[in-house]
Amino acid sequence: MVKGVEDLRTPLQTILDLECQLRGSIAGFLMPQFVVDLPGGGGKRLASSYRTYDRNTGVSTFVAPAVKGKDKEDRVYEYYDPLASLPGDGHTAASGAPAGGR
């Protein structure tokens, strides 16, 4: 993770909510593809392709079946929501909404 960019990241739940609101309301070819860049060489994956997602801890898991190489096949990659978006941390999210207000 690049130092100093935590406030530029978006929680996975916000991405999923936005996709849900847009899908069906605009033409399919206009629908943006929401992706997460997985740490550890997992590549970019569609946000909605998560395997598990815990909203309380902000931890989601993804698999990247096309990623090959040493120790990468069948690997489960973890993606973490921004710290300020987690419930109970006492901070406010970048949008100005209280933490956990997803």
N, C-alpha and C positions, 0 to 999 in steps of 0.2 A: 504494500500500500504506500502510495506517495504521501509524504508528510505534508500536512496542511490542507488537504482536500476533503477531509471528512464531511464538511458542511455542504459539499457539492453532490454528495451521494443521496440517493432516494431509497427509502425503505421498500422492500419487495411488496408489502401490502398496498402501498400507495400506487405502485406500478400496476398491480393486479386490479385494483379498484378503477383506475383510469382506463385500462383496457376493457373492462367490463362495461363501463359507461359509453365508450366509443363504439364498441362492436355492435353492429346492427343499425347504427345511426348514421354511418357514412359508407360510401362505396368501398367495397373490399380492396380495390387497388389503392385507395387512399389510406388504408389502415396502417398505422406505423407498426414496426416490429420492435417491441420492447425487449431489450437484451440485458443480461448481466455478464460482466467479464469475470470469469472464475479465477480466483487466485491459484497459484501453483501450476499454471500451464494448462488449465482445463478449457481455455478458449472462451468464446462468446456463445452463450446459450439463450434461447428464448426464455424470458422470465417465467412464463406459464408452464415451462417444462420441468419445474422442480419436482423432486421425489417427495420430500417432506418439507414442512415449513412450520416452525413454532413461533407464533406471534409474540409470545412473552419473552423469549430469549433472543429473538431476531435471527435465529440460525436456520438456514435452509440448506438442503442437500440437492445436488445435481449429479448426473452421470454424463459423461461425454464419450459415447461409444465410438465415435470416429477418431478420437485421439489415441494414437498408437505410440509405442516406444517403451523404454525401460520403466517399469513400475507404474505405467499409466493406464494399461488396459484394465477395465472393470473397476477403476478407482472411483470412489465417491468423493466429490469435491464439496466443501462447505463454503457457503457465502453468508456474510454477516451484515445485518442492517446497520446503518449508522448509529453510533452510540446515543446521540441526542434523541433518537426516535423511540428508544426503548422505554417501556413504562417504569415509572418509579425512580428515574435517575435524577429528577429535579431540574433538568434542563429543558429548554424549549427547542422544538425542531426548527429547521431553517425557514419553514413557512411561517413561523411565528405562532403556530398552534402549540398548545401544551403537549409535552411528551406523552406518548401513548394515545394521542387523540386520533388514531387511525380508524 
